[in-house]
């Protein structure tokens, strides 16, 4: 018989062990930005596009129907107005996520931040609790802080990703290092799937799609992209384009055709 964690992971990672996740926890960090005003409306568009999972804070998860997409409940947060925005604190529990019917939970850890020790303690404690409940854990592992000169440098990204894997995460989300060769080293140092973040809204969709394509060639397991999806003029088509890359091995040109470009 399969464990609860394995069953839930199958709702996030498809049979190819890849996933397209759309995180929408930005309302806590930066407020009700464009694309995240009506949460049910945007979720409906993502479902139409075929998103594998959506990532939400507890309050939104309570009121939004996520259809057949996996539900990941985010457990950490801070606002941009905080004296130290890199300091993420736990604002929801694994038990809360269980009550909400979540398929996974996520935590945000900034390696190199002044409060790194407290965030690592949160990661370790949540990982243990997740094992108790058979709940998959996605760890957002970012190199951010006073000593970090380049958040996309291979050494710091690889270290951040490895910390998440070492402390019990089932999926690692981290920054792309800029090229397939270096990102391959990040993936190879982790024994769990590694997916990439999308970062701030970019000028060209081609840049996003190329980044995703290159990360997959390096062994990446997919994406967790927010603003470059929910702020796109057609979020459903953007999800379809990403899914084509992630699950069907489409080229960047093929993905652009889905978007009509």
PyMOL commands that set and color helices and strands:
alter all, ss='L'
color gray80, all
select helices_A, chain A and resi 4-9+26-29+39-49+58-63+94-99+116-133+154-166+180-188+205-217+227-230+235-248+252-258
alter helices_A, ss='H'
color red, helices_A
select strands_A, chain A and resi 19-23+53-56+70-74+76-77+89-90+104-111+136-143+171-174+193-197+222-224
alter strands_A, ss='S'
color yellow, strands_A
deselect
rebuild
show_as cartoon
